[in-house]
Amino acid sequence: MTIAQSILPEFEQEMAGTRKMLELVTDDKLGWKAHPKSFAIGELATHISQLPTWAKMTVDMDELDIQPPGAPPYRMEVLTSRAAILANFDKGVGEARAAIATASNEHLQKPWTLLKTGNTLFSIPRVAVLRTWVMNHIIHHRAQLGVYLRLNDVPVPGLYGPSADEAAFG
């Protein structure tokens, strides 16, 4: 079994669960914030929708400078509707799936580097980037979104078993 073949089932499961959560975001709550320092729901959902694109970048590029020397820092363009968030997510997931599926073991074991203003933030094997900076990162923010939804009285689906809003195993 290749590395890609071992990662793709987990990727598919996590992306399906993430889409379930993004589907619960409503346009009327996009500006809601849990705390002044927190993302608004729309900002968080936009960020989550963009994270699958990191998989394609990880496979296709050797490095990414999030603020090339002399350039302004990256600013996320916040999407303004659930439909746009879901479309962006679906596009990114499709591209990520294709990139992962075609990557060889040798390629996934090569280092990938994240830079800021030309300075290395980290350099780790591509497979580690896919697990940590793509999947685990999405899972982390998906959990935040679950809390935001719960605080807005939106029933939260179970992703690894039933949630408090669903019937227990029986």
Secondary structure as UniProt FT lines:
FT   HELIX           3..23
FT   HELIX           27..29
FT   TURN            30..31
FT   TURN            36..37
FT   HELIX           41..50
FT   TURN            51..52
FT   HELIX           53..60
FT   STRAND          63..65
FT   TURN            69..70
FT   HELIX           82..102
FT   HELIX           105..109
FT   STRAND          111..116
FT   TURN            117..118
FT   STRAND          119..125
FT   HELIX           126..129
FT   HELIX           130..136
FT   HELIX           137..151
FT   TURN            152..153
FT   TURN            164..165
//
